[in-house]
Protein backbone atom coordinates (compact mmCIF):
# COMPACT_ATOMS: atom_id res chain seq x y z
CA UNK A 1 0.00 0.00 0.00
CA UNK A 2 1.23 3.46 -0.87
CA UNK A 3 1.36 6.37 1.58
CA UNK A 4 -1.59 8.12 -0.13
CA UNK A 5 -3.86 5.07 0.38
CA UNK A 6 -2.83 4.76 4.04
CA UNK A 7 -3.58 8.46 4.53
CA UNK A 8 -6.97 8.16 2.88
CA UNK A 9 -7.84 5.10 4.98
CA UNK A 10 -6.71 6.87 8.14
CA UNK A 11 -8.89 9.88 7.33
CA UNK A 12 -11.88 7.58 6.65
CA UNK A 13 -11.41 5.79 9.97
CA UNK A 14 -11.19 9.15 11.66
CA UNK A 15 -14.48 10.26 10.15
CA UNK A 16 -16.18 6.99 11.19
CA UNK A 17 -14.96 7.42 14.76
CA UNK A 18 -16.14 11.01 14.81
CA UNK A 19 -19.51 9.94 13.41
CA UNK A 20 -19.84 7.23 16.06
CA UNK A 21 -19.35 9.86 18.74
CA UNK A 22 -22.14 11.99 17.15
CA UNK A 23 -19.82 14.83 16.10
CA UNK A 24 -21.01 15.93 12.63
CA UNK A 25 -19.48 19.04 11.10
CA UNK A 26 -21.98 20.95 8.93
CA UNK A 27 -21.80 24.68 8.33
CA UNK A 28 -24.84 26.79 9.21
CA UNK A 29 -25.47 27.96 5.63
CA UNK A 30 -25.69 24.36 4.33
CA UNK A 31 -27.97 23.33 7.19
CA UNK A 32 -30.31 26.27 6.59
CA UNK A 33 -30.38 25.68 2.83
CA UNK A 34 -31.16 21.97 3.32
CA UNK A 35 -33.94 22.76 5.82
CA UNK A 36 -35.60 25.22 3.42
CA UNK A 37 -35.33 22.79 0.53
CA UNK A 38 -36.77 19.91 2.58
CA UNK A 39 -39.78 21.88 3.81
CA UNK A 40 -40.54 23.08 0.29
CA UNK A 41 -41.25 19.49 -0.83
CA UNK A 42 -44.89 18.29 -1.00
CA UNK A 43 -45.72 16.34 2.14
CA UNK A 44 -49.40 17.11 2.77
CA UNK A 45 -50.42 13.56 1.86
CA UNK A 46 -48.60 12.31 4.94
CA UNK A 47 -49.85 14.93 7.39
CA UNK A 48 -51.88 13.98 10.43
CA UNK A 49 -55.12 15.08 8.76
CA UNK A 50 -54.53 12.58 5.93
CA UNK A 51 -54.06 9.51 8.05
CA UNK A 52 -57.79 8.86 8.34
CA UNK A 53 -59.73 6.82 5.79
CA UNK A 54 -60.86 8.86 2.80
CA UNK A 55 -62.70 8.45 -0.48
CA UNK A 56 -59.92 7.76 -2.96
CA UNK A 57 -59.25 7.18 -6.62
CA UNK A 58 -57.68 4.03 -7.99
CA UNK A 59 -53.92 4.78 -8.37
CA UNK A 60 -52.63 5.11 -11.96
CA UNK A 61 -50.17 2.24 -11.46
CA UNK A 62 -53.08 -0.05 -10.64
CA UNK A 63 -55.06 1.01 -13.69
CA UNK A 64 -52.04 0.70 -16.00
CA UNK A 65 -51.67 -3.01 -15.29
CA UNK A 66 -54.80 -3.64 -17.34
CA UNK A 67 -56.36 -0.45 -18.65
CA UNK A 68 -59.30 -2.10 -20.39
CA UNK A 69 -60.20 -4.18 -17.34
CA UNK A 70 -59.84 -1.13 -15.08
CA UNK A 71 -62.43 0.73 -17.13
CA UNK A 72 -64.76 -2.25 -16.86
CA UNK A 73 -64.55 -2.65 -13.08
CA UNK A 74 -63.64 0.78 -11.66
CA UNK A 75 -65.59 3.30 -13.78
CA UNK A 76 -69.36 3.99 -13.57
CA UNK A 77 -71.53 3.15 -16.57
CA UNK A 78 -74.88 4.63 -15.53
CA UNK A 79 -74.54 7.33 -12.87
CA UNK A 80 -71.78 9.40 -11.29
CA UNK A 81 -71.77 9.63 -7.50
CA UNK A 82 -69.43 12.25 -6.03
CA UNK A 83 -66.95 14.57 -7.77
CA UNK A 84 -64.49 12.09 -9.32
CA UNK A 85 -66.68 11.18 -12.33
CA UNK A 86 -69.04 14.14 -12.22
CA UNK A 87 -69.88 15.71 -15.58
CA UNK A 88 -68.80 12.84 -17.82
CA UNK A 89 -70.78 12.99 -21.10
CA UNK A 90 -71.79 9.33 -21.03
CA UNK A 91 -73.52 9.79 -17.66
CA UNK A 92 -75.55 12.89 -18.57
CA UNK A 93 -78.92 11.13 -18.74
CA UNK A 94 -78.66 10.11 -15.08
CA UNK A 95 -77.77 13.71 -14.15
CA UNK A 96 -81.14 14.84 -15.47
CA UNK A 97 -82.89 11.98 -13.69
CA UNK A 98 -81.40 13.01 -10.32
CA UNK A 99 -83.65 16.07 -10.24
CA UNK A 100 -86.72 13.86 -10.52
CA UNK A 101 -85.40 11.72 -7.64
CA UNK A 102 -84.87 14.83 -5.51
CA UNK A 103 -88.42 15.92 -6.27
CA UNK A 104 -89.74 12.56 -5.05
CA UNK A 105 -87.57 12.64 -1.90
CA UNK A 106 -88.94 16.08 -1.03
CA UNK A 107 -92.49 15.22 -2.00
CA UNK A 108 -92.47 18.01 -4.58
CA UNK A 109 -92.02 20.63 -1.86
CA UNK A 110 -89.48 23.32 -2.83
CA UNK A 111 -89.17 24.47 0.77
CA UNK A 112 -88.19 20.97 1.84
CA UNK A 113 -85.61 20.82 -0.95
CA UNK A 114 -84.10 24.07 0.28
CA UNK A 115 -84.07 22.72 3.83
CA UNK A 116 -82.22 19.59 2.72
CA UNK A 117 -79.75 21.78 0.83
CA UNK A 118 -79.08 24.06 3.81
CA UNK A 119 -78.33 21.10 6.07
CA UNK A 120 -75.77 19.73 3.62
CA UNK A 121 -74.13 23.15 3.15
CA UNK A 122 -73.44 23.14 6.89
CA UNK A 123 -71.34 19.98 6.36
CA UNK A 124 -69.35 21.36 3.42
CA UNK A 125 -66.01 21.44 5.27
CA UNK A 126 -66.38 17.85 6.48
CA UNK A 127 -67.38 16.76 2.97
CA UNK A 128 -64.21 18.27 1.50
CA UNK A 129 -62.04 16.50 4.08
CA UNK A 130 -63.66 13.18 3.13
CA UNK A 131 -61.98 13.15 -0.29
CA UNK A 132 -58.31 12.33 -0.82
CA UNK A 133 -58.07 14.11 -4.20
CA UNK A 134 -58.30 17.68 -2.93
CA UNK A 135 -57.47 19.26 -6.30
CA UNK A 136 -60.69 17.79 -7.73
CA UNK A 137 -62.91 18.83 -4.82
CA UNK A 138 -61.46 22.36 -4.76
CA UNK A 139 -63.00 23.01 -8.18
CA UNK A 140 -66.40 23.31 -6.52
CA UNK A 141 -67.68 26.05 -4.23
CA UNK A 142 -69.42 24.98 -1.04
CA UNK A 143 -72.91 25.46 -2.48
CA UNK A 144 -72.21 23.69 -5.78
CA UNK A 145 -70.57 20.83 -3.87
CA UNK A 146 -73.59 20.64 -1.53
CA UNK A 147 -75.99 20.55 -4.50
CA UNK A 148 -73.98 17.70 -6.02
CA UNK A 149 -74.18 15.77 -2.73
CA UNK A 150 -77.93 16.41 -2.46
CA UNK A 151 -78.68 15.16 -5.97
CA UNK A 152 -76.40 12.13 -5.62
CA UNK A 153 -77.89 11.17 -2.25
CA UNK A 154 -81.40 11.60 -3.70
CA UNK A 155 -80.87 9.14 -6.54
CA UNK A 156 -79.35 6.55 -4.17
CA UNK A 157 -82.24 6.91 -1.71
CA UNK A 158 -84.86 6.76 -4.46
CA UNK A 159 -83.23 3.64 -5.89
CA UNK A 160 -83.13 1.85 -2.52
CA UNK A 161 -86.73 2.93 -1.86
CA UNK A 162 -87.75 1.20 -5.10
CA UNK A 163 -85.45 -1.77 -4.59
CA UNK A 164 -87.11 -2.51 -1.24
CA UNK A 165 -90.58 -2.18 -2.77
CA UNK A 166 -91.57 0.55 -0.33
CA UNK A 167 -94.80 2.48 -0.73
CA UNK A 168 -94.84 4.80 -3.72
CA UNK A 169 -92.06 3.04 -5.62
CA UNK A 170 -91.48 4.22 -9.17
CA UNK A 171 -89.39 1.69 -11.04
CA UNK A 172 -91.43 2.48 -14.14
CA UNK A 173 -89.74 5.91 -14.20
CA UNK A 174 -86.33 4.27 -13.89
CA UNK A 175 -87.05 1.96 -16.80
CA UNK A 176 -88.50 4.77 -18.90
CA UNK A 177 -85.63 7.20 -18.27
CA UNK A 178 -82.59 4.94 -17.74
CA UNK A 179 -83.58 1.63 -19.33
CA UNK A 180 -84.74 -1.82 -18.28
CA UNK A 181 -81.32 -2.82 -16.95
CA UNK A 182 -80.91 0.25 -14.77
CA UNK A 183 -81.41 -1.64 -11.48
CA UNK A 184 -78.38 -3.93 -11.80
CA UNK A 185 -76.27 -1.09 -13.24
CA UNK A 186 -77.23 1.15 -10.32
CA UNK A 187 -76.19 -1.51 -7.79
CA UNK A 188 -72.90 -1.82 -9.65
CA UNK A 189 -72.21 1.92 -9.68
CA UNK A 190 -72.99 2.64 -6.03
CA UNK A 191 -70.47 -0.03 -4.99
CA UNK A 192 -67.51 1.48 -6.90
CA UNK A 193 -64.66 2.84 -4.82
CA UNK A 194 -64.33 6.06 -6.82
CA UNK A 195 -68.10 6.60 -7.06
CA UNK A 196 -68.93 7.53 -3.48
CA UNK A 197 -70.25 10.34 -1.32
CA UNK A 198 -69.65 10.53 2.46
CA UNK A 199 -72.01 8.18 4.25
CA UNK A 200 -72.83 10.93 6.75
CA UNK A 201 -74.46 12.92 3.93
CA UNK A 202 -76.53 9.93 2.86
CA UNK A 203 -77.54 9.22 6.45
CA UNK A 204 -78.47 12.87 6.98
CA UNK A 205 -80.87 12.90 4.05
CA UNK A 206 -82.32 9.51 5.04
CA UNK A 207 -83.00 10.85 8.53
CA UNK A 208 -84.71 13.92 7.12
CA UNK A 209 -86.71 11.88 4.60
CA UNK A 210 -88.01 8.99 6.76
CA UNK A 211 -89.21 8.45 10.30
CA UNK A 212 -86.77 7.22 12.93
CA UNK A 213 -87.54 3.50 12.63
CA UNK A 214 -87.40 3.40 8.82
CA UNK A 215 -84.26 5.54 8.72
CA UNK A 216 -82.41 3.31 11.20
CA UNK A 217 -82.86 0.17 9.08
CA UNK A 218 -82.93 1.70 5.59
CA UNK A 219 -79.44 0.77 4.39
CA UNK A 220 -79.31 -2.50 6.35
CA UNK A 221 -82.54 -3.67 4.70
CA UNK A 222 -81.03 -2.96 1.28
CA UNK A 223 -78.00 -5.10 2.08
CA UNK A 224 -80.28 -7.88 3.36
CA UNK A 225 -82.27 -7.78 0.13
CA UNK A 226 -79.12 -7.71 -2.01
CA UNK A 227 -77.58 -10.62 -0.05
CA UNK A 228 -80.80 -12.62 -0.26
CA UNK A 229 -78.95 -15.95 -0.07
CA UNK A 230 -77.86 -15.22 3.51
CA UNK A 231 -80.10 -16.56 6.26
CA UNK A 232 -78.72 -14.16 8.81
CA UNK A 233 -80.36 -10.74 8.89
CA UNK A 234 -77.85 -8.01 8.14
CA UNK A 235 -77.03 -6.02 11.24
CA UNK A 236 -74.51 -3.20 11.11
CA UNK A 237 -74.02 -0.13 13.27
CA UNK A 238 -73.77 2.77 10.83
CA UNK A 239 -73.71 5.31 13.66
CA UNK A 240 -70.63 4.01 15.41
CA UNK A 241 -69.07 7.20 16.77
CA UNK A 242 -65.64 5.61 17.25
CA UNK A 243 -65.24 4.15 13.78
CA UNK A 244 -68.12 4.94 11.39
CA UNK A 245 -67.99 3.76 7.76
CA UNK A 246 -66.82 6.53 5.46
CA UNK A 247 -68.96 5.57 2.48
CA UNK A 248 -71.48 3.08 1.11
CA UNK A 249 -68.82 0.61 -0.10
CA UNK A 250 -67.23 0.37 3.34
CA UNK A 251 -70.63 -0.23 4.93
CA UNK A 252 -71.11 -3.12 2.47
CA UNK A 253 -67.62 -4.46 3.21
CA UNK A 254 -68.39 -4.52 6.93
CA UNK A 255 -71.58 -6.45 6.30
CA UNK A 256 -69.96 -9.26 4.30
CA UNK A 257 -66.99 -9.68 6.68
CA UNK A 258 -68.84 -9.38 10.00
CA UNK A 259 -68.18 -12.49 12.02
CA UNK A 260 -71.02 -14.73 13.11
CA UNK A 261 -71.90 -14.53 16.80
CA UNK A 262 -71.17 -17.89 18.42
CA UNK A 263 -73.35 -19.03 21.27
CA UNK A 264 -71.66 -20.15 24.48
CA UNK A 265 -73.11 -23.68 24.27
CA UNK A 266 -71.76 -24.04 20.73
CA UNK A 267 -68.27 -23.16 22.00
CA UNK A 268 -68.52 -25.82 24.74
CA UNK A 269 -69.70 -28.47 22.25
CA UNK A 270 -66.92 -27.54 19.83
CA UNK A 271 -64.25 -27.80 22.55
CA UNK A 272 -65.60 -31.15 23.79
CA UNK A 273 -65.69 -32.52 20.25
CA UNK A 274 -62.13 -31.42 19.63
CA UNK A 275 -60.91 -33.04 22.86
CA UNK A 276 -62.66 -36.28 21.90
CA UNK A 277 -61.09 -36.27 18.47
CA UNK A 278 -57.64 -35.54 19.80
CA UNK A 279 -57.85 -38.33 22.35
CA UNK A 280 -59.46 -40.91 20.05
CA UNK A 281 -57.56 -40.34 16.83
CA UNK A 282 -54.15 -38.78 16.19
CA UNK A 283 -54.41 -35.43 14.42
CA UNK A 284 -51.12 -35.59 12.55
CA UNK A 285 -48.55 -38.08 11.30
CA UNK A 286 -46.03 -35.52 10.10
CA UNK A 287 -45.09 -32.23 11.76
CA UNK A 288 -46.83 -29.20 10.26
CA UNK A 289 -44.90 -25.98 10.03
CA UNK A 290 -46.45 -23.56 12.49
CA UNK A 291 -45.71 -20.70 10.11
CA UNK A 292 -47.58 -22.19 7.15
CA UNK A 293 -49.57 -19.51 5.34
CA UNK A 294 -49.65 -20.63 1.73
CA UNK A 295 -51.83 -23.48 0.55
CA UNK A 296 -52.55 -24.74 -2.93
CA UNK A 297 -55.08 -27.54 -2.57
CA UNK A 298 -58.04 -27.67 -4.93
CA UNK A 299 -61.53 -28.74 -3.94
CA UNK A 300 -61.14 -32.08 -5.71
CA UNK A 301 -57.81 -32.65 -3.98
CA UNK A 302 -59.42 -32.02 -0.60
CA UNK A 303 -62.25 -34.38 -1.50
CA UNK A 304 -59.75 -37.11 -2.33
CA UNK A 305 -58.15 -36.54 1.07
CA UNK A 306 -61.46 -36.96 2.88
CA UNK A 307 -62.40 -33.29 3.36
CA UNK A 308 -65.94 -32.43 2.36
CA UNK A 309 -66.90 -28.87 1.45
CA UNK A 310 -70.11 -27.75 3.12
CA UNK A 311 -72.04 -24.45 2.78
CA UNK A 312 -73.25 -22.34 5.68
CA UNK A 313 -75.47 -19.36 4.74
CA UNK A 314 -74.88 -17.81 8.18
CA UNK A 315 -71.13 -17.48 7.72
CA UNK A 316 -69.42 -14.30 6.58
CA UNK A 317 -66.26 -14.23 4.47
CA UNK A 318 -64.26 -14.11 7.72
CA UNK A 319 -65.87 -17.26 9.13
CA UNK A 320 -64.25 -20.01 7.05
CA UNK A 321 -64.18 -23.00 9.38
CA UNK A 322 -62.51 -26.41 9.36
CA UNK A 323 -64.22 -29.11 11.42
CA UNK A 324 -62.07 -32.22 11.96
CA UNK A 325 -63.67 -35.62 12.35
CA UNK A 326 -62.70 -39.26 12.87
CA UNK A 327 -63.13 -40.06 9.19
CA UNK A 328 -64.43 -37.22 7.04
CA UNK A 329 -63.61 -33.65 8.00
CA UNK A 330 -65.56 -30.62 6.77
CA UNK A 331 -64.49 -27.29 5.31
CA UNK A 332 -67.40 -24.92 5.89
CA UNK A 333 -67.61 -21.99 3.51
CA UNK A 334 -70.05 -19.08 3.18
CA UNK A 335 -72.57 -19.29 0.37
CA UNK A 336 -71.58 -17.11 -2.59
CA UNK A 337 -73.87 -15.83 -5.32
CA UNK A 338 -71.95 -15.35 -8.57
CA UNK A 339 -73.30 -13.02 -11.23
CA UNK A 340 -72.04 -10.39 -13.66
CA UNK A 341 -71.74 -7.98 -10.70
CA UNK A 342 -69.34 -10.24 -8.80
CA UNK A 343 -66.06 -9.21 -10.55
CA UNK A 344 -66.87 -5.50 -10.18
CA UNK A 345 -67.98 -5.56 -6.54
CA UNK A 346 -65.12 -7.86 -5.50
CA UNK A 347 -62.47 -5.79 -7.32
CA UNK A 348 -63.61 -2.53 -5.72
CA UNK A 349 -63.91 -4.02 -2.23
CA UNK A 350 -60.40 -5.46 -2.49
CA UNK A 351 -59.09 -2.13 -3.79
CA UNK A 352 -60.64 -0.37 -0.79
CA UNK A 353 -58.95 -2.85 1.57
CA UNK A 354 -55.54 -2.89 -0.07
CA UNK A 355 -54.91 0.73 -0.99
CA UNK A 356 -53.52 3.40 1.38
CA UNK A 357 -56.00 5.07 3.74
CA UNK A 358 -58.40 2.17 3.21
CA UNK A 359 -59.54 -0.12 5.99
CA UNK A 360 -57.36 -2.22 8.29
CA UNK A 361 -59.18 -5.45 7.47
CA UNK A 362 -58.05 -7.58 4.51
CA UNK A 363 -60.78 -10.21 4.74
CA UNK A 364 -62.16 -9.96 1.20
CA UNK A 365 -58.64 -9.98 -0.24
CA UNK A 366 -57.72 -13.03 1.85
CA UNK A 367 -60.93 -14.81 0.90
CA UNK A 368 -60.27 -14.17 -2.81
CA UNK A 369 -56.77 -15.66 -2.45
CA UNK A 370 -58.18 -18.66 -0.55
CA UNK A 371 -60.81 -19.32 -3.25
CA UNK A 372 -58.15 -18.92 -5.93
CA UNK A 373 -56.29 -21.84 -4.38
CA UNK A 374 -59.45 -23.96 -4.06
CA UNK A 375 -60.69 -23.45 -7.63
CA UNK A 376 -58.24 -24.79 -10.19
CA UNK A 377 -60.60 -26.35 -12.74
CA UNK A 378 -64.29 -26.55 -13.75
CA UNK A 379 -64.53 -29.77 -11.72
CA UNK A 380 -63.78 -27.79 -8.58
CA UNK A 381 -66.55 -25.32 -9.46
CA UNK A 382 -68.98 -28.17 -10.12
CA UNK A 383 -68.22 -29.69 -6.73
CA UNK A 384 -68.81 -26.34 -5.01
CA UNK A 385 -71.98 -25.81 -7.01
CA UNK A 386 -73.32 -29.31 -6.30
CA UNK A 387 -72.70 -28.79 -2.58
CA UNK A 388 -74.48 -25.43 -2.54
CA UNK A 389 -71.43 -23.28 -1.81
CA UNK A 390 -71.74 -21.43 -5.13
CA UNK A 391 -75.01 -20.18 -6.61
CA UNK A 392 -73.95 -19.68 -10.20
CA UNK A 393 -75.63 -17.22 -12.55
CA UNK A 394 -72.68 -17.00 -14.93
CA UNK A 395 -72.60 -18.60 -18.38
CA UNK A 396 -70.78 -21.84 -17.52
CA UNK A 397 -68.28 -23.44 -15.15
CA UNK A 398 -65.32 -22.19 -17.19
CA UNK A 399 -66.58 -18.62 -16.75
CA UNK A 400 -66.57 -19.06 -12.96
CA UNK A 401 -62.95 -20.23 -13.05
CA UNK A 402 -62.06 -17.25 -15.24
CA UNK A 403 -63.77 -14.77 -12.89
CA UNK A 404 -62.02 -16.17 -9.81
CA UNK A 405 -58.62 -16.24 -11.50
CA UNK A 406 -58.98 -12.70 -12.88
CA UNK A 407 -59.53 -11.08 -9.48
CA UNK A 408 -56.73 -8.58 -8.88
CA UNK A 409 -55.11 -9.29 -5.50
CA UNK A 410 -52.55 -6.47 -5.96
CA UNK A 411 -49.64 -8.88 -6.22
CA UNK A 412 -50.33 -10.43 -2.81
CA UNK A 413 -50.38 -14.19 -2.72
CA UNK A 414 -51.51 -14.85 0.83
CA UNK A 415 -52.48 -13.41 4.19
CA UNK A 416 -52.51 -14.97 7.63
CA UNK A 417 -56.23 -14.45 8.31
CA UNK A 418 -57.02 -18.09 7.50
CA UNK A 419 -53.73 -19.46 8.80
CA UNK A 420 -55.36 -21.66 11.45
CA UNK A 421 -57.77 -23.17 8.91
CA UNK A 422 -54.92 -23.98 6.53
CA UNK A 423 -52.89 -25.58 9.30
CA UNK A 424 -55.82 -27.84 10.22
CA UNK A 425 -56.29 -28.80 6.58
CA UNK A 426 -52.61 -29.69 6.33
CA UNK A 427 -52.83 -31.72 9.53
CA UNK A 428 -55.66 -33.74 8.02
CA UNK A 429 -53.97 -34.19 4.64
CA UNK A 430 -50.70 -35.39 6.23
CA UNK A 431 -52.45 -37.95 8.39
CA UNK A 432 -51.84 -41.17 6.45
CA UNK A 433 -54.60 -43.19 8.15
CA UNK A 434 -57.28 -40.64 7.24
CA UNK A 435 -56.08 -40.12 3.67
CA UNK A 436 -55.81 -43.90 3.12
CA UNK A 437 -59.37 -44.39 4.31
CA UNK A 438 -60.61 -41.54 2.13
CA UNK A 439 -58.78 -42.92 -0.90
CA UNK A 440 -60.28 -46.34 -0.24
CA UNK A 441 -63.82 -44.96 -0.23
CA UNK A 442 -63.59 -42.35 -2.99
CA UNK A 443 -61.35 -44.32 -5.36
CA UNK A 444 -62.14 -47.98 -4.72
CA UNK A 445 -65.80 -47.67 -3.75
CA UNK A 446 -66.81 -44.76 -5.93
CA UNK A 447 -69.85 -46.55 -7.43
CA UNK A 448 -72.47 -48.97 -6.11
CA UNK A 449 -71.15 -51.74 -8.35
CA UNK A 450 -67.73 -51.67 -6.70
CA UNK A 451 -69.39 -52.03 -3.29
CA UNK A 452 -71.48 -54.96 -4.57
CA UNK A 453 -68.39 -56.54 -6.10
CA UNK A 454 -66.53 -56.21 -2.78
CA UNK A 455 -69.44 -57.74 -0.89
CA UNK A 456 -69.67 -60.60 -3.39
CA UNK A 457 -65.93 -61.21 -3.20
CA UNK A 458 -65.96 -61.28 0.62
CA UNK A 459 -68.99 -63.62 0.59
CA UNK A 460 -67.31 -65.93 -1.93
CA UNK A 461 -64.14 -65.98 0.16
CA UNK A 462 -66.12 -66.90 3.29
CA UNK A 463 -67.95 -69.70 1.45
CA UNK A 464 -64.65 -71.04 0.08
CA UNK A 465 -63.13 -71.11 3.57
CA UNK A 466 -66.19 -72.92 4.92
CA UNK A 467 -65.97 -75.45 2.11
CA UNK A 468 -62.31 -76.09 2.85
CA UNK A 469 -63.03 -76.42 6.56
CA UNK A 470 -65.83 -78.97 6.08
CA UNK A 471 -63.79 -80.87 3.52
CA UNK A 472 -60.95 -81.34 5.99
CA UNK A 473 -63.24 -82.12 8.94
CA UNK A 474 -66.52 -83.64 7.75
CA UNK A 475 -69.59 -83.25 9.95
CA UNK A 476 -69.85 -87.01 10.67
CA UNK A 477 -66.34 -87.15 12.08
CA UNK A 478 -67.00 -84.25 14.35
CA UNK A 479 -70.16 -85.89 15.67
CA UNK A 480 -68.24 -89.11 16.54
Secondary structure, 3 states (H helix, E strand, C coil): CCHHHHHHHHHHHHHHHHHHCCCCCCCHHHHHHHHHHHHCCCCHHHCHHHCCCCECCCCHHHHHCCHHHHHHHHCCCCCCCCCCCCCCHHHHHHHHHHHHHHHHHCCCCHHHHHHHHHHHHCCHHHHHHCECCHHHHCCCCHHHHHHHHHHHHHHHHHHHHHHCCCCCCCHHHHHHHHCCCHHHHHHHHHCCCCCCCCHHHHHHHHHHHCCHHHHHHHHHHHHHHHCCCCCCCCCCCCCCCCCCCCCHHHHHHHHHHCCCCCCHHHHHHHHHHHHHHHHHCCCCCCCCCCCCCCCCCCHHHHHHCCEEEEEECCCCCCCCEEECCCCCEEEEEECEEECCCHHHHHHHHHHHHHCCCCCCCCHHHHHHHHHHHHCCCHHHHHHHHHCCCEEECCCCHHHHHHHHHCCCCCCCCCCCCCHHHHHHHHHHHCCHHHHHHHHHHHHHCCCHHHHHHHHHHHHHHHHHHHHHHHHHCCHHHHHC
